[in-house]
Amino acid sequence: MPIYEYRASRSQHCDLCRTRFEVRQRMEDPPLEACPKCGAAIRRLFSRTLIVLSEPLAPEETFPTHTEEEADRLGLEDGFGEDEIWE
């Protein structure tokens, strides 16, 4: 459920609605019109949101897959292959 921020819309307020306060509500719930503590008129504020997008992995970031023949040739069947020095 989203968290909405509210604040008193007039000079009459209590210690809760004097500054911003948060209320967890469903998206389809109507906005609150009165402070839950003192009953003063309040308004919902626009707040910053955090949106995280996850991109699919690029081909070079995926795990390598080998056929059985390639794994045998590379020595991958029984753990790590032998150390080799390439020149």
Protein Blocks (a to p, Z undefined) as FASTA:
>chain_A
ZZdddddfbfbdcfklmpccdddddfklccdfbdfklopacddddddddddddddddfkl
pccdddfklmmmnopmnopadddddZZ
